[in-house]
């Protein structure tokens, strides 16, 4: 999964850095909120499966910094990340094959969302 880390991060930053800061809501907010939720899910699952660094949480922080959202929008992004984290925290207490498969699915979804946001809204 390591090869997916770099493109996902690069895509997130490219997408975010190409936008003008939005006030209340940007047209890509639904996809961005879902991406935040996906990052939260991956953060929980990868930690559960032995990843010791906070790579995915750090990427969420980078996304927030790049977006420079209003306080309300920032709170929604954080809530989305936390919702993704808690969704799996209530289901998995140890790393299982199903958890590893969920990581793979969410990594793919994160890449798809990033590509979609960049393609549709990037410069």
N, C-alpha and C positions, 0 to 999 in steps of 0.2 A: 504494500500500500504506500510505501514511501514515495514512489514516483508520482502519485496523485497529489501529494502534499504541496509541492512547488506550484503546479499549474493552478490548483484551487486558490492558493494564497495570492499568486500573481493576478489571477482573474478577479478576485475580490478587490484588490487594491486598484487595479486598472479601472474596474467599473466605478468604484467609489471616487477615485481621484478625478475622473472625467466629468463629474456632475457639479453643478452649481449647488451650494447648500440650499436645501428646501426648507420652507417655513413649516407649515402644519403637516402637509402630506405631499410627497412626490408621486408622480404617476407610477413609479416602480416600487412603491412601498409594499404592496402585497407580496411581491417576490422577495424583497429585502427582508421583510418580517419572517417569511418562510425560511430564508437562508439563515437568519439568526437562530431560528428554532432548530434547523439542521445542525448548525455549529454546536449548539447546546447538547443535542443528542450525541453527536460524535465525541464531544468533550467527555461526557459521562461514560460512554461505552469504551472509548480508548483508555481512559483512566482505569476502568474496571478490568480491562484486559492487560494491564501492566504498563501502560505509557505513564512515565513519571513526570514529564514536563507538562506545563499547562499550555501547550501549543494552540489548542482550539480556543481556549479562553483568550489567549493573547491575540489571536486573529480576530476575535470578536471585538476586542478593545481597539485594534487597528481599524476595523471597519467603522466603529463609532467615531474615532478620531478623524478618519478621512471624510466621513459624511458630515461632521460638524452639525449634528441635529439640534433642533430646539429641545428644551427640557422634556416636553411632552413626548416628542418623537423618540428621544433617547430612552425614556422610561418604557415606551412600547417595545423598542428593540431589546432592551434588557429583559423585559417580561417574556418576550418570545424566546430568547436564549434560555431563560430559566424554565419555561414550559417544556422545551425540548429536553433539557436535562432531567427534569422531574418525571417526564413521561416514561423514561427507561429506569429511573431510580426506583420506581414503584414495582417494576417487573423483574429486574435482574439484580441478584445479590452476588453473583460470581460470573466469570467469563465463560460463556458456553458457545457452542457452535452457532446457535441461533443469534447470539450477541455479535459474533464475528461477522455473520451474514448481514445483520442489520447495519453494521459499520460500513460494509461494502456498498449496500444499497444507498445509504445516506451520503457516502462519499460521491457516488455517481449522481445523486440528486443535487448535491451541492455544486458539482461541476456544471450540471445542466442549468441550474438557476443562474450561476455566475455568467455562463456563456450567453444565456438569454438576456440578462440585464445589460451586459456589455454590448451585445449586438443591437439590441433595440434602443437603448438609451445612451450609450457611450458616444463619444465624438469620433 
